[in-house]
């Protein structure tokens, strides 16, 4: 097997089940239509369509639903291990109930990050800790912030290199503005103090920001 095949199998057959338990009925893959309709991208790398999202139900040790991306850590061009595997990250989002918006949201962020990595948005870097995404999914949730997980490991190791696991947390319009004014780290501290981290509740109000 190649290092790509080894890393792919290790992530999906060993690491994800160990971290998240049951990974559901299979991956929800990206589609060419998503790239065209959301990003006006007609030139789709065939490898991108193997990326997707797993939907992991609650377990005996966790009462949240977990949605996790898979594919960005694929070492497509590697022949040997490197410091980071592929793009070096995967995204995870948690909700208390099965949320119909969660898979499309992560698919959109995943596609956006692949386009960033391919240079489709100039020299803008790929997604990382502290990034803020203005993407409303409910009346009270105006966007998302990316930060380190609080009860999953912040990284895991593949045979091809390490991978950062980055949490995606829904935030209100007031919180999004606060993060712009005061920084993402300050907002995440307030989200944690207000029990609004890491689980996204689409109906919650803003945490205390004063």
VEXDREN-2710 file (C-alpha; in Angstrom, 1 decimal):
% VEXDREN-2710
k/r/px/py/pz
1/UNK/0.0/0.0/0.0
2/UNK/1.1/3.6/-0.6
3/UNK/1.5/6.1/2.2
4/UNK/-1.7/7.8/1.0
5/UNK/-3.7/4.5/1.3
6/UNK/-2.1/3.8/4.7
7/UNK/-3.0/7.2/6.1
8/UNK/-6.5/7.2/4.6
9/UNK/-7.3/3.8/6.2
10/UNK/-5.6/4.8/9.5
11/UNK/-7.7/7.9/9.8
12/UNK/-11.1/6.4/8.9
13/UNK/-10.7/2.9/10.3
14/UNK/-8.7/3.5/13.5
15/UNK/-8.4/7.1/14.6
16/UNK/-11.9/8.4/13.9
17/UNK/-13.6/5.5/15.6
18/UNK/-11.3/5.9/18.6
19/UNK/-12.1/9.6/18.8
20/UNK/-15.7/9.8/17.8
21/UNK/-17.1/6.2/18.1
22/UNK/-19.6/5.2/15.5
23/UNK/-18.9/7.2/12.3
24/UNK/-22.4/6.6/10.9
25/UNK/-23.6/5.2/7.6
26/UNK/-20.7/6.4/5.6
27/UNK/-19.2/9.6/4.3
28/UNK/-21.2/12.5/2.8
29/UNK/-18.9/13.5/-0.1
30/UNK/-18.4/16.8/-1.8
31/UNK/-20.0/17.2/-5.3
32/UNK/-19.1/19.1/-8.4
33/UNK/-22.4/20.9/-8.1
34/UNK/-21.3/22.3/-4.7
35/UNK/-18.2/23.9/-6.2
36/UNK/-20.1/25.3/-9.1
37/UNK/-23.1/26.6/-7.2
38/UNK/-21.4/28.0/-4.2
39/UNK/-18.0/29.1/-5.6
40/UNK/-18.6/29.4/-9.3
41/UNK/-15.8/26.8/-9.8
42/UNK/-16.1/24.7/-12.9
43/UNK/-12.6/23.2/-12.8
44/UNK/-12.9/20.6/-10.0
45/UNK/-10.0/18.4/-9.1
46/UNK/-11.4/14.8/-9.1
47/UNK/-9.6/14.2/-5.8
48/UNK/-11.7/16.8/-4.1
49/UNK/-14.8/14.7/-4.6
50/UNK/-13.4/12.0/-2.3
51/UNK/-13.5/14.5/0.6
52/UNK/-16.5/14.7/2.8
53/UNK/-18.1/14.6/6.2
54/UNK/-18.9/11.9/8.7
55/UNK/-22.0/12.1/10.9
56/UNK/-21.3/10.5/14.3
57/UNK/-24.3/9.9/16.6
58/UNK/-24.1/10.2/20.4
59/UNK/-22.4/7.4/22.3
60/UNK/-22.1/6.1/25.8
61/UNK/-19.3/8.5/26.5
62/UNK/-20.6/11.5/24.6
63/UNK/-24.1/13.0/24.3
64/UNK/-23.5/15.2/21.3
65/UNK/-23.7/14.7/17.6
66/UNK/-20.3/15.1/15.9
67/UNK/-19.7/16.0/12.3
68/UNK/-16.1/15.7/11.1
69/UNK/-14.5/16.3/7.8
70/UNK/-12.3/13.7/6.2
71/UNK/-9.8/14.1/3.3
72/UNK/-7.9/17.3/4.0
73/UNK/-5.2/15.3/5.7
74/UNK/-4.7/13.0/2.7
75/UNK/-1.0/13.1/1.7
76/UNK/-1.8/13.2/-2.0
77/UNK/1.7/14.1/-3.3
78/UNK/3.8/12.6/-0.5
79/UNK/6.1/9.6/-0.9
80/UNK/7.5/9.9/2.7
81/UNK/6.1/11.2/6.0
82/UNK/6.2/14.9/6.6
83/UNK/5.6/17.2/9.6
84/UNK/2.0/17.6/8.5
85/UNK/-0.1/15.2/6.5
86/UNK/-1.8/16.8/3.5
87/UNK/-3.2/20.2/4.4
88/UNK/-2.6/19.2/8.1
89/UNK/-6.2/19.7/9.4
90/UNK/-9.7/18.4/9.7
91/UNK/-12.8/20.2/11.0
92/UNK/-15.2/19.0/13.7
93/UNK/-18.5/20.5/14.7
94/UNK/-20.8/19.4/17.6
95/UNK/-24.5/19.8/18.2
96/UNK/-26.9/18.5/20.9
97/UNK/-29.4/17.3/18.3
98/UNK/-29.0/15.9/14.8
99/UNK/-28.8/19.2/12.8
100/UNK/-29.8/19.2/9.1
101/UNK/-27.6/22.3/8.4
102/UNK/-24.4/20.7/9.9
103/UNK/-23.3/18.5/7.0
104/UNK/-23.9/21.2/4.3
105/UNK/-22.0/23.7/6.4
106/UNK/-18.9/21.5/6.9
107/UNK/-19.0/20.5/3.2
108/UNK/-19.0/24.2/2.3
109/UNK/-16.1/25.0/4.6
110/UNK/-14.2/21.9/3.3
111/UNK/-14.7/22.9/-0.3
112/UNK/-13.7/26.5/0.5
113/UNK/-10.5/25.3/2.1
114/UNK/-9.6/23.1/-0.8
115/UNK/-10.0/26.1/-3.1
116/UNK/-7.9/28.2/-0.8
117/UNK/-5.2/25.6/-0.9
118/UNK/-5.4/25.5/-4.7
119/UNK/-4.8/29.3/-4.9
120/UNK/-8.3/30.0/-6.2
121/UNK/-8.5/33.0/-3.9
122/UNK/-5.1/34.5/-4.5
123/UNK/-2.6/34.2/-1.6
124/UNK/-5.2/33.9/1.1
125/UNK/-4.0/31.2/3.5
126/UNK/-6.0/28.1/4.3
127/UNK/-8.3/27.9/7.3
128/UNK/-6.8/27.9/10.8
129/UNK/-7.3/28.6/14.5
130/UNK/-9.0/31.9/15.1
131/UNK/-10.6/32.3/11.7
132/UNK/-14.1/33.7/11.6
133/UNK/-16.6/32.7/8.9
134/UNK/-19.7/34.9/8.4
135/UNK/-22.2/32.3/7.4
136/UNK/-25.6/32.5/9.0
137/UNK/-27.5/29.2/9.5
138/UNK/-30.2/30.3/11.9
139/UNK/-31.7/33.6/13.0
140/UNK/-29.4/33.7/16.1
141/UNK/-26.3/32.3/14.5
142/UNK/-24.5/34.7/12.1
143/UNK/-21.3/32.9/11.6
144/UNK/-18.6/30.5/13.0
145/UNK/-15.3/30.7/14.7
146/UNK/-12.5/28.1/14.4
147/UNK/-10.7/27.1/17.6
148/UNK/-8.9/24.2/19.3
149/UNK/-11.2/21.4/20.7
150/UNK/-11.9/21.3/24.4
151/UNK/-12.6/17.6/24.9
152/UNK/-11.1/16.0/21.9
153/UNK/-7.3/15.8/21.2
154/UNK/-6.1/19.0/19.4
155/UNK/-4.1/16.8/17.0
156/UNK/-3.6/13.3/15.9
157/UNK/-0.8/11.5/14.1
158/UNK/-1.0/9.6/10.8
159/UNK/1.8/7.6/9.3
160/UNK/2.2/10.5/6.9
161/UNK/2.4/13.3/9.5
162/UNK/0.4/15.1/12.2
163/UNK/-3.1/16.6/11.8
164/UNK/-4.7/19.5/13.7
165/UNK/-8.3/18.9/14.7
166/UNK/-10.1/22.3/14.6
167/UNK/-13.5/22.9/16.2
168/UNK/-16.2/24.9/14.3
169/UNK/-18.4/26.9/16.7
170/UNK/-21.5/28.9/15.8
171/UNK/-21.6/32.5/17.0
172/UNK/-24.1/35.3/17.1
173/UNK/-23.8/38.6/15.2
174/UNK/-22.8/40.4/18.5
175/UNK/-20.1/37.7/19.1
176/UNK/-18.8/38.0/15.6
177/UNK/-18.4/41.8/16.0
178/UNK/-16.8/41.3/19.4
179/UNK/-14.3/38.9/17.9
180/UNK/-13.5/41.5/15.2
181/UNK/-13.0/44.1/17.8
182/UNK/-11.3/42.1/20.6
183/UNK/-9.9/39.1/18.9
184/UNK/-10.9/35.4/18.5
185/UNK/-9.1/34.3/21.6
186/UNK/-11.0/36.7/23.8
187/UNK/-14.3/35.6/22.3
188/UNK/-13.5/31.9/22.8
189/UNK/-12.8/32.5/26.5
190/UNK/-16.2/34.1/26.8
191/UNK/-17.9/31.3/24.9
192/UNK/-16.3/28.8/27.3
193/UNK/-17.3/30.8/30.4
194/UNK/-20.8/31.0/29.0
195/UNK/-21.1/27.3/28.3
196/UNK/-21.5/28.1/24.5
197/UNK/-18.3/26.1/23.6
198/UNK/-17.8/23.8/21.8
199/UNK/-21.4/22.7/21.1
200/UNK/-23.3/24.9/18.6
201/UNK/-26.9/25.7/19.7
202/UNK/-28.6/27.3/16.7
203/UNK/-31.2/28.9/19.0
204/UNK/-29.0/30.3/21.8
205/UNK/-28.5/34.0/22.6
206/UNK/-25.2/35.8/22.9
207/UNK/-23.0/35.2/25.9
208/UNK/-22.1/38.1/28.1
209/UNK/-19.6/40.3/26.3
210/UNK/-19.2/43.2/28.8
END
